[in-house]
């Protein structure tokens, strides 16, 4: 029962996050939360969660550098 609930909720949140990648919306919130829930039951989800976290961190570092350059001008 628990695995089914985690799968259903995690899949739904991940799907909403994937849709928000294409449409305007907070994909950066839904995708990691959905993958985090799925990673409780599925090893493949943990791998994708780590990849997502690395990509989000790299994007944040680039954005910080870009904002820093704008402020120096």
PDB file of N, CA, C and O in Angstrom:
ATOM      1  N   UNK A   1       0.819  -1.193   0.000  1.00  0.00           N
ATOM      2  CA  UNK A   1       0.000   0.000   0.000  1.00  0.00           C
ATOM      3  C   UNK A   1       0.867   1.262   0.000  1.00  0.00           C
ATOM      4  O   UNK A   1       0.596   2.214  -0.732  1.00  0.00           O
ATOM      5  N   UNK A   2       1.928   1.253   0.844  1.00  0.00           N
ATOM      6  CA  UNK A   2       2.810   2.422   0.922  1.00  0.00           C
ATOM      7  C   UNK A   2       3.541   2.635  -0.406  1.00  0.00           C
ATOM      8  O   UNK A   2       3.654   3.762  -0.888  1.00  0.00           O
ATOM      9  N   UNK A   3       4.036   1.541  -0.989  1.00  0.00           N
ATOM     10  CA  UNK A   3       4.764   1.659  -2.247  1.00  0.00           C
ATOM     11  C   UNK A   3       3.853   2.207  -3.348  1.00  0.00           C
ATOM     12  O   UNK A   3       4.282   3.015  -4.171  1.00  0.00           O
ATOM     13  N   UNK A   4       2.608   1.766  -3.357  1.00  0.00           N
ATOM     14  CA  UNK A   4       1.666   2.244  -4.367  1.00  0.00           C
ATOM     15  C   UNK A   4       1.391   3.737  -4.189  1.00  0.00           C
ATOM     16  O   UNK A   4       1.317   4.468  -5.177  1.00  0.00           O
ATOM     17  N   UNK A   5       1.239   4.196  -2.953  1.00  0.00           N
ATOM     18  CA  UNK A   5       0.976   5.616  -2.697  1.00  0.00           C
ATOM     19  C   UNK A   5       2.182   6.465  -3.073  1.00  0.00           C
ATOM     20  O   UNK A   5       2.038   7.517  -3.697  1.00  0.00           O
ATOM     21  N   UNK A   6       3.377   6.006  -2.691  1.00  0.00           N
ATOM     22  CA  UNK A   6       4.600   6.740  -3.028  1.00  0.00           C
ATOM     23  C   UNK A   6       4.772   6.807  -4.537  1.00  0.00           C
ATOM     24  O   UNK A   6       5.141   7.849  -5.078  1.00  0.00           O
ATOM     25  N   UNK A   7       4.508   5.703  -5.211  1.00  0.00           N
ATOM     26  CA  UNK A   7       4.628   5.664  -6.672  1.00  0.00           C
ATOM     27  C   UNK A   7       3.632   6.598  -7.336  1.00  0.00           C
ATOM     28  O   UNK A   7       3.983   7.330  -8.261  1.00  0.00           O
ATOM     29  N   UNK A   8       2.413   6.575  -6.875  1.00  0.00           N
ATOM     30  CA  UNK A   8       1.375   7.418  -7.477  1.00  0.00           C
ATOM     31  C   UNK A   8       1.662   8.901  -7.264  1.00  0.00           C
ATOM     32  O   UNK A   8       1.615   9.682  -8.215  1.00  0.00           O
ATOM     33  N   UNK A   9       1.955   9.295  -6.037  1.00  0.00           N
ATOM     34  CA  UNK A   9       2.211  10.708  -5.741  1.00  0.00           C
ATOM     35  C   UNK A   9       3.513  11.167  -6.396  1.00  0.00           C
ATOM     36  O   UNK A   9       3.555  12.241  -6.996  1.00  0.00           O
ATOM     37  N   UNK A  10       4.569  10.370  -6.289  1.00  0.00           N
ATOM     38  CA  UNK A  10       5.857  10.729  -6.890  1.00  0.00           C
ATOM     39  C   UNK A  10       5.780  10.842  -8.400  1.00  0.00           C
ATOM     40  O   UNK A  10       6.345  11.761  -8.992  1.00  0.00           O
ATOM     41  N   UNK A  11       5.076   9.901  -9.023  1.00  0.00           N
ATOM     42  CA  UNK A  11       4.924   9.936 -10.479  1.00  0.00           C
ATOM     43  C   UNK A  11       4.129  11.166 -10.921  1.00  0.00           C
ATOM     44  O   UNK A  11       4.460  11.812 -11.915  1.00  0.00           O
ATOM     45  N   UNK A  12       3.086  11.471 -10.171  1.00  0.00           N
ATOM     46  CA  UNK A  12       2.272  12.636 -10.509  1.00  0.00           C
ATOM     47  C   UNK A  12       3.086  13.927 -10.418  1.00  0.00           C
ATOM     48  O   UNK A  12       3.031  14.766 -11.317  1.00  0.00           O
ATOM     49  N   UNK A  13       3.837  14.082  -9.329  1.00  0.00           N
ATOM     50  CA  UNK A  13       4.647  15.293  -9.172  1.00  0.00           C
ATOM     51  C   UNK A  13       5.743  15.375 -10.230  1.00  0.00           C
ATOM     52  O   UNK A  13       6.030  16.454 -10.750  1.00  0.00           O
ATOM     53  N   UNK A  14       6.355  14.235 -10.549  1.00  0.00           N
ATOM     54  CA  UNK A  14       7.396  14.219 -11.580  1.00  0.00           C
ATOM     55  C   UNK A  14       6.804  14.557 -12.944  1.00  0.00           C
ATOM     56  O   UNK A  14       7.409  15.302 -13.716  1.00  0.00           O
ATOM     57  N   UNK A  15       5.649  14.025 -13.239  1.00  0.00           N
ATOM     58  CA  UNK A  15       4.991  14.325 -14.508  1.00  0.00           C
ATOM     59  C   UNK A  15       4.619  15.799 -14.603  1.00  0.00           C
ATOM     60  O   UNK A  15       4.807  16.420 -15.649  1.00  0.00           O
ATOM     61  N   UNK A  16       4.093  16.360 -13.522  1.00  0.00           N
ATOM     62  CA  UNK A  16       3.773  17.797 -13.511  1.00  0.00           C
ATOM     63  C   UNK A  16       5.048  18.614 -13.734  1.00  0.00           C
ATOM     64  O   UNK A  16       5.038  19.589 -14.485  1.00  0.00           O
ATOM     65  N   UNK A  17       6.147  18.217 -13.081  1.00  0.00           N
ATOM     66  CA  UNK A  17       7.428  18.910 -13.278  1.00  0.00           C
ATOM     67  C   UNK A  17       7.899  18.830 -14.714  1.00  0.00           C
ATOM     68  O   UNK A  17       8.401  19.812 -15.261  1.00  0.00           O
ATOM     69  N   UNK A  18       7.742  17.660 -15.335  1.00  0.00           N
ATOM     70  CA  UNK A  18       8.148  17.500 -16.738  1.00  0.00           C
ATOM     71  C   UNK A  18       7.292  18.373 -17.663  1.00  0.00           C
ATOM     72  O   UNK A  18       7.799  18.947 -18.626  1.00  0.00           O
ATOM     73  N   UNK A  19       6.015  18.466 -17.369  1.00  0.00           N
ATOM     74  CA  UNK A  19       5.129  19.331 -18.163  1.00  0.00           C
ATOM     75  C   UNK A  19       5.536  20.792 -17.994  1.00  0.00           C
ATOM     76  O   UNK A  19       5.516  21.564 -18.952  1.00  0.00           O
ATOM     77  N   UNK A  20       5.906  21.166 -16.766  1.00  0.00           N
ATOM     78  CA  UNK A  20       6.308  22.551 -16.512  1.00  0.00           C
ATOM     79  C   UNK A  20       7.664  22.900 -17.133  1.00  0.00           C
ATOM     80  O   UNK A  20       8.024  24.076 -17.192  1.00  0.00           O
ATOM     81  N   UNK A  21       8.401  21.928 -17.583  1.00  0.00           N
ATOM     82  CA  UNK A  21       9.622  22.239 -18.337  1.00  0.00           C
ATOM     83  C   UNK A  21       9.222  22.844 -19.677  1.00  0.00           C
ATOM     84  O   UNK A  21       9.856  23.784 -20.157  1.00  0.00           O
ATOM     85  N   UNK A  22       8.175  22.305 -20.273  1.00  0.00           N
ATOM     86  CA  UNK A  22       7.714  22.794 -21.573  1.00  0.00           C
ATOM     87  C   UNK A  22       6.820  24.018 -21.463  1.00  0.00           C
ATOM     88  O   UNK A  22       6.857  24.901 -22.321  1.00  0.00           O
ATOM     89  N   UNK A  23       6.020  24.069 -20.412  1.00  0.00           N
ATOM     90  CA  UNK A  23       5.107  25.185 -20.190  1.00  0.00           C
ATOM     91  C   UNK A  23       5.652  26.050 -19.054  1.00  0.00           C
ATOM     92  O   UNK A  23       6.450  25.570 -18.249  1.00  0.00           O
ATOM     93  N   UNK A  24       5.244  27.289 -18.976  1.00  0.00           N
ATOM     94  CA  UNK A  24       5.714  28.119 -17.869  1.00  0.00           C
ATOM     95  C   UNK A  24       5.160  27.591 -16.542  1.00  0.00           C
ATOM     96  O   UNK A  24       3.954  27.404 -16.380  1.00  0.00           O
ATOM     97  N   UNK A  25       6.054  27.365 -15.626  1.00  0.00           N
ATOM     98  CA  UNK A  25       5.642  26.874 -14.320  1.00  0.00           C
ATOM     99  C   UNK A  25       6.859  26.483 -13.489  1.00  0.00           C
ATOM    100  O   UNK A  25       7.983  26.486 -13.989  1.00  0.00           O
ATOM    101  N   UNK A  26       6.639  26.154 -12.242  1.00  0.00           N
ATOM    102  CA  UNK A  26       7.749  25.866 -11.319  1.00  0.00           C
ATOM    103  C   UNK A  26       8.251  24.418 -11.412  1.00  0.00           C
ATOM    104  O   UNK A  26       8.102  23.647 -10.464  1.00  0.00           O
ATOM    105  N   UNK A  27       8.834  24.061 -12.529  1.00  0.00           N
ATOM    106  CA  UNK A  27       9.365  22.700 -12.699  1.00  0.00           C
ATOM    107  C   UNK A  27      10.456  22.410 -11.679  1.00  0.00           C
ATOM    108  O   UNK A  27      10.622  21.269 -11.249  1.00  0.00           O
ATOM    109  N   UNK A  28      11.201  23.448 -11.291  1.00  0.00           N
ATOM    110  CA  UNK A  28      12.303  23.258 -10.345  1.00  0.00           C
ATOM    111  C   UNK A  28      11.801  22.853  -8.960  1.00  0.00           C
ATOM    112  O   UNK A  28      12.594  22.419  -8.125  1.00  0.00           O
ATOM    113  N   UNK A  29      10.520  22.986  -8.707  1.00  0.00           N
ATOM    114  CA  UNK A  29       9.942  22.530  -7.442  1.00  0.00           C
ATOM    115  C   UNK A  29       9.370  21.119  -7.550  1.00  0.00           C
ATOM    116  O   UNK A  29       9.621  20.274  -6.691  1.00  0.00           O
ATOM    117  N   UNK A  30       8.611  20.872  -8.592  1.00  0.00           N
ATOM    118  CA  UNK A  30       7.905  19.609  -8.710  1.00  0.00           C
ATOM    119  C   UNK A  30       8.820  18.438  -9.053  1.00  0.00           C
ATOM    120  O   UNK A  30       8.674  17.355  -8.486  1.00  0.00           O
ATOM    121  N   UNK A  31       9.748  18.639  -9.962  1.00  0.00           N
ATOM    122  CA  UNK A  31      10.602  17.541 -10.396  1.00  0.00           C
ATOM    123  C   UNK A  31      11.434  16.955  -9.261  1.00  0.00           C
ATOM    124  O   UNK A  31      11.381  15.743  -9.056  1.00  0.00           O
ATOM    125  N   UNK A  32      12.198  17.744  -8.516  1.00  0.00           N
ATOM    126  CA  UNK A  32      12.994  17.144  -7.444  1.00  0.00           C
ATOM    127  C   UNK A  32      12.150  16.505  -6.343  1.00  0.00           C
ATOM    128  O   UNK A  32      12.535  15.473  -5.792  1.00  0.00           O
ATOM    129  N   UNK A  33      11.015  17.099  -6.021  1.00  0.00           N
ATOM    130  CA  UNK A  33      10.161  16.523  -4.975  1.00  0.00           C
ATOM    131  C   UNK A  33       9.594  15.185  -5.442  1.00  0.00           C
ATOM    132  O   UNK A  33       9.576  14.215  -4.684  1.00  0.00           O
ATOM    133  N   UNK A  34       9.137  15.138  -6.681  1.00  0.00           N
ATOM    134  CA  UNK A  34       8.624  13.879  -7.222  1.00  0.00           C
ATOM    135  C   UNK A  34       9.696  12.803  -7.285  1.00  0.00           C
ATOM    136  O   UNK A  34       9.448  11.652  -6.925  1.00  0.00           O
ATOM    137  N   UNK A  35      10.881  13.174  -7.740  1.00  0.00           N
ATOM    138  CA  UNK A  35      11.976  12.200  -7.801  1.00  0.00           C
ATOM    139  C   UNK A  35      12.426  11.774  -6.406  1.00  0.00           C
ATOM    140  O   UNK A  35      12.792  10.617  -6.198  1.00  0.00           O
ATOM    141  N   UNK A  36      12.400  12.700  -5.456  1.00  0.00           N
ATOM    142  CA  UNK A  36      12.774  12.346  -4.084  1.00  0.00           C
ATOM    143  C   UNK A  36      11.801  11.318  -3.515  1.00  0.00           C
ATOM    144  O   UNK A  36      12.214  10.368  -2.851  1.00  0.00           O
ATOM    145  N   UNK A  37      10.519  11.507  -3.773  1.00  0.00           N
ATOM    146  CA  UNK A  37       9.538  10.518  -3.314  1.00  0.00           C
ATOM    147  C   UNK A  37       9.753   9.165  -3.994  1.00  0.00           C
ATOM    148  O   UNK A  37       9.739   8.121  -3.341  1.00  0.00           O
ATOM    149  N   UNK A  38       9.948   9.196  -5.292  1.00  0.00           N
ATOM    150  CA  UNK A  38      10.170   7.947  -6.023  1.00  0.00           C
ATOM    151  C   UNK A  38      11.461   7.256  -5.594  1.00  0.00           C
ATOM    152  O   UNK A  38      11.542   6.027  -5.612  1.00  0.00           O
ATOM    153  N   UNK A  39      12.469   8.034  -5.209  1.00  0.00           N
ATOM    154  CA  UNK A  39      13.751   7.442  -4.818  1.00  0.00           C
ATOM    155  C   UNK A  39      13.654   6.668  -3.506  1.00  0.00           C
ATOM    156  O   UNK A  39      14.558   5.900  -3.174  1.00  0.00           O
ATOM    157  N   UNK A  40      12.578   6.860  -2.766  1.00  0.00           N
ATOM    158  CA  UNK A  40      12.367   6.059  -1.560  1.00  0.00           C
ATOM    159  C   UNK A  40      12.113   4.598  -1.898  1.00  0.00           C
ATOM    160  O   UNK A  40      12.386   3.713  -1.087  1.00  0.00           O
ATOM    161  N   UNK A  41      11.599   4.345  -3.080  1.00  0.00           N
ATOM    162  CA  UNK A  41      11.238   2.982  -3.479  1.00  0.00           C
ATOM    163  C   UNK A  41      12.024   2.449  -4.682  1.00  0.00           C
ATOM    164  O   UNK A  41      12.146   1.236  -4.853  1.00  0.00           O
ATOM    165  N   UNK A  42      12.557   3.352  -5.519  1.00  0.00           N
ATOM    166  CA  UNK A  42      13.174   2.920  -6.772  1.00  0.00           C
ATOM    167  C   UNK A  42      14.603   3.463  -6.901  1.00  0.00           C
ATOM    168  O   UNK A  42      14.811   4.673  -6.806  1.00  0.00           O
ATOM    169  N   UNK A  43      15.585   2.585  -7.116  1.00  0.00           N
ATOM    170  CA  UNK A  43      16.976   3.050  -7.258  1.00  0.00           C
ATOM    171  C   UNK A  43      17.193   3.941  -8.478  1.00  0.00           C
ATOM    172  O   UNK A  43      18.020   4.852  -8.424  1.00  0.00           O
ATOM    173  N   UNK A  44      16.476   3.705  -9.576  1.00  0.00           N
ATOM    174  CA  UNK A  44      16.664   4.533 -10.772  1.00  0.00           C
ATOM    175  C   UNK A  44      16.265   5.980 -10.511  1.00  0.00           C
ATOM    176  O   UNK A  44      16.838   6.901 -11.092  1.00  0.00           O
ATOM    177  N   UNK A  45      15.287   6.177  -9.639  1.00  0.00           N
ATOM    178  CA  UNK A  45      14.850   7.542  -9.331  1.00  0.00           C
ATOM    179  C   UNK A  45      15.925   8.286  -8.537  1.00  0.00           C
ATOM    180  O   UNK A  45      16.078   9.499  -8.678  1.00  0.00           O
ATOM    181  N   UNK A  46      16.661   7.560  -7.708  1.00  0.00           N
ATOM    182  CA  UNK A  46      17.739   8.187  -6.942  1.00  0.00           C
ATOM    183  C   UNK A  46      18.842   8.682  -7.885  1.00  0.00           C
ATOM    184  O   UNK A  46      19.418   9.748  -7.670  1.00  0.00           O
ATOM    185  N   UNK A  47      19.126   7.905  -8.919  1.00  0.00           N
ATOM    186  CA  UNK A  47      20.132   8.310  -9.911  1.00  0.00           C
ATOM    187  C   UNK A  47      19.681   9.585 -10.616  1.00  0.00           C
ATOM    188  O   UNK A  47      20.468  10.518 -10.771  1.00  0.00           O
ATOM    189  N   UNK A  48      18.410   9.633 -11.048  1.00  0.00           N
ATOM    190  CA  UNK A  48      17.897  10.824 -11.730  1.00  0.00           C
ATOM    191  C   UNK A  48      17.796  12.019 -10.799  1.00  0.00           C
ATOM    192  O   UNK A  48      17.973  13.159 -11.228  1.00  0.00           O
ATOM    193  N   UNK A  49      17.514  11.768  -9.531  1.00  0.00           N
ATOM    194  CA  UNK A  49      17.470  12.856  -8.558  1.00  0.00           C
ATOM    195  C   UNK A  49      18.850  13.485  -8.404  1.00  0.00           C
ATOM    196  O   UNK A  49      18.972  14.710  -8.365  1.00  0.00           O
ATOM    197  N   UNK A  50      19.880  12.664  -8.317  1.00  0.00           N
ATOM    198  CA  UNK A  50      21.250  13.188  -8.201  1.00  0.00           C
ATOM    199  C   UNK A  50      21.630  13.982  -9.449  1.00  0.00           C
ATOM    200  O   UNK A  50      22.252  15.039  -9.340  1.00  0.00           O
ATOM    201  N   UNK A  51      21.266  13.489 -10.630  1.00  0.00           N
ATOM    202  CA  UNK A  51      21.553  14.225 -11.870  1.00  0.00           C
ATOM    203  C   UNK A  51      20.838  15.568 -11.878  1.00  0.00           C
ATOM    204  O   UNK A  51      21.418  16.588 -12.248  1.00  0.00           O
ATOM    205  N   UNK A  52      19.581  15.559 -11.468  1.00  0.00           N
ATOM    206  CA  UNK A  52      18.802  16.796 -11.414  1.00  0.00           C
ATOM    207  C   UNK A  52      19.413  17.786 -10.438  1.00  0.00           C
ATOM    208  O   UNK A  52      19.495  18.980 -10.726  1.00  0.00           O
ATOM    209  N   UNK A  53      19.842  17.293  -9.285  1.00  0.00           N
ATOM    210  CA  UNK A  53      20.462  18.169  -8.288  1.00  0.00           C
ATOM    211  C   UNK A  53      21.753  18.780  -8.821  1.00  0.00           C
ATOM    212  O   UNK A  53      22.020  19.961  -8.597  1.00  0.00           O
ATOM    213  N   UNK A  54      22.561  17.977  -9.530  1.00  0.00           N
ATOM    214  CA  UNK A  54      23.808  18.511 -10.100  1.00  0.00           C
ATOM    215  C   UNK A  54      23.516  19.588 -11.144  1.00  0.00           C
ATOM    216  O   UNK A  54      24.174  20.628 -11.169  1.00  0.00           O
ATOM    217  N   UNK A  55      22.532  19.336 -12.004  1.00  0.00           N
ATOM    218  CA  UNK A  55      22.191  20.320 -13.034  1.00  0.00           C
ATOM    219  C   UNK A  55      21.646  21.606 -12.425  1.00  0.00           C
ATOM    220  O   UNK A  55      21.981  22.699 -12.882  1.00  0.00           O
ATOM    221  N   UNK A  56      20.819  21.486 -11.407  1.00  0.00           N
ATOM    222  CA  UNK A  56      20.259  22.674 -10.766  1.00  0.00           C
ATOM    223  C   UNK A  56      21.352  23.468 -10.051  1.00  0.00           C
ATOM    224  O   UNK A  56      21.341  24.699 -10.067  1.00  0.00           O
ATOM    225  N   UNK A  57      22.295  22.762  -9.426  1.00  0.00           N
ATOM    226  CA  UNK A  57      23.396  23.451  -8.752  1.00  0.00           C
ATOM    227  C   UNK A  57      24.264  24.178  -9.762  1.00  0.00           C
ATOM    228  O   UNK A  57      24.642  25.328  -9.538  1.00  0.00           O
ATOM    229  N   UNK A  58      24.588  23.524 -10.872  1.00  0.00           N
ATOM    230  CA  UNK A  58      25.406  24.149 -11.911  1.00  0.00           C
ATOM    231  C   UNK A  58      24.698  25.375 -12.488  1.00  0.00           C
ATOM    232  O   UNK A  58      25.336  26.396 -12.746  1.00  0.00           O
ATOM    233  N   UNK A  59      23.403  25.278 -12.688  1.00  0.00           N
ATOM    234  CA  UNK A  59      22.639  26.418 -13.200  1.00  0.00           C
ATOM    235  C   UNK A  59      22.640  27.574 -12.211  1.00  0.00           C
ATOM    236  O   UNK A  59      22.745  28.735 -12.608  1.00  0.00           O
ATOM    237  N   UNK A  60      22.524  27.264 -10.934  1.00  0.00           N
ATOM    238  CA  UNK A  60      22.530  28.316  -9.909  1.00  0.00           C
ATOM    239  C   UNK A  60      23.893  29.015  -9.845  1.00  0.00           C
ATOM    240  O   UNK A  60      23.961  30.231  -9.670  1.00  0.00           O
ATOM    241  N   UNK A  61      24.963  28.253  -9.986  1.00  0.00           N
ATOM    242  CA  UNK A  61      26.303  28.845  -9.965  1.00  0.00           C
ATOM    243  C   UNK A  61      26.494  29.772 -11.166  1.00  0.00           C
ATOM    244  O   UNK A  61      27.036  30.868 -11.025  1.00  0.00           O
ATOM    245  N   UNK A  62      26.048  29.335 -12.345  1.00  0.00           N
ATOM    246  CA  UNK A  62      26.158  30.175 -13.544  1.00  0.00           C
ATOM    247  C   UNK A  62      25.315  31.439 -13.414  1.00  0.00           C
ATOM    248  O   UNK A  62      25.748  32.520 -13.810  1.00  0.00           O
ATOM    249  N   UNK A  63      24.123  31.305 -12.864  1.00  0.00           N
ATOM    250  CA  UNK A  63      23.256  32.469 -12.677  1.00  0.00           C
ATOM    251  C   UNK A  63      23.874  33.448 -11.692  1.00  0.00           C
ATOM    252  O   UNK A  63      23.822  34.658 -11.912  1.00  0.00           O
ATOM    253  N   UNK A  64      24.458  32.945 -10.608  1.00  0.00           N
ATOM    254  CA  UNK A  64      25.137  33.816  -9.642  1.00  0.00           C
ATOM    255  C   UNK A  64      26.297  34.566 -10.294  1.00  0.00           C
ATOM    256  O   UNK A  64      26.483  35.758 -10.049  1.00  0.00           O
ATOM    257  N   UNK A  65      27.073  33.876 -11.118  1.00  0.00           N
ATOM    258  CA  UNK A  65      28.193  34.517 -11.800  1.00  0.00           C
ATOM    259  C   UNK A  65      27.689  35.594 -12.761  1.00  0.00           C
ATOM    260  O   UNK A  65      28.273  36.674 -12.847  1.00  0.00           O
ATOM    261  N   UNK A  66      26.624  35.304 -13.472  1.00  0.00           N
ATOM    262  CA  UNK A  66      26.064  36.264 -14.421  1.00  0.00           C
ATOM    263  C   UNK A  66      25.531  37.499 -13.699  1.00  0.00           C
ATOM    264  O   UNK A  66      25.747  38.624 -14.149  1.00  0.00           O
ATOM    265  N   UNK A  67      24.846  37.294 -12.599  1.00  0.00           N
ATOM    266  CA  UNK A  67      24.327  38.423 -11.815  1.00  0.00           C
ATOM    267  C   UNK A  67      25.482  39.236 -11.241  1.00  0.00           C
ATOM    268  O   UNK A  67      25.416  40.464 -11.191  1.00  0.00           O
ATOM    269  N   UNK A  68      26.526  38.560 -10.815  1.00  0.00           N
ATOM    270  CA  UNK A  68      27.707  39.266 -10.302  1.00  0.00           C
ATOM    271  C   UNK A  68      28.350  40.150 -11.363  1.00  0.00           C
ATOM    272  O   UNK A  68      28.810  41.251 -11.059  1.00  0.00           O
ATOM    273  N   UNK A  69      28.386  39.679 -12.594  1.00  0.00           N
ATOM    274  CA  UNK A  69      28.942  40.481 -13.689  1.00  0.00           C
ATOM    275  C   UNK A  69      28.058  41.698 -13.968  1.00  0.00           C
ATOM    276  O   UNK A  69      28.566  42.783 -14.249  1.00  0.00           O
ATOM    277  N   UNK A  70      26.768  41.523 -13.894  1.00  0.00           N
ATOM    278  CA  UNK A  70      25.857  42.658 -14.127  1.00  0.00           C
ATOM    279  C   UNK A  70      26.004  43.727 -13.050  1.00  0.00           C
ATOM    280  O   UNK A  70      25.929  44.921 -13.340  1.00  0.00           O
ATOM    281  N   UNK A  71      26.208  43.310 -11.838  1.00  0.00           N
ATOM    282  CA  UNK A  71      26.345  44.268 -10.733  1.00  0.00           C
ATOM    283  C   UNK A  71      27.643  45.061 -10.818  1.00  0.00           C
ATOM    284  O   UNK A  71      27.702  46.209 -10.377  1.00  0.00           O
ATOM    285  N   UNK A  72      28.671  44.458 -11.379  1.00  0.00           N
ATOM    286  CA  UNK A  72      29.965  45.147 -11.483  1.00  0.00           C
ATOM    287  C   UNK A  72      29.958  46.228 -12.546  1.00  0.00           C
ATOM    288  O   UNK A  72      30.825  47.102 -12.546  1.00  0.00           O
ATOM    289  N   UNK A  73      29.008  46.183 -13.437  1.00  0.00           N
ATOM    290  CA  UNK A  73      28.975  47.173 -14.540  1.00  0.00           C
ATOM    291  C   UNK A  73      28.430  48.457 -14.101  1.00  0.00           C
ATOM    292  O   UNK A  73      28.333  49.391 -14.898  1.00  0.00           O
TER     293      UNK A  73
END
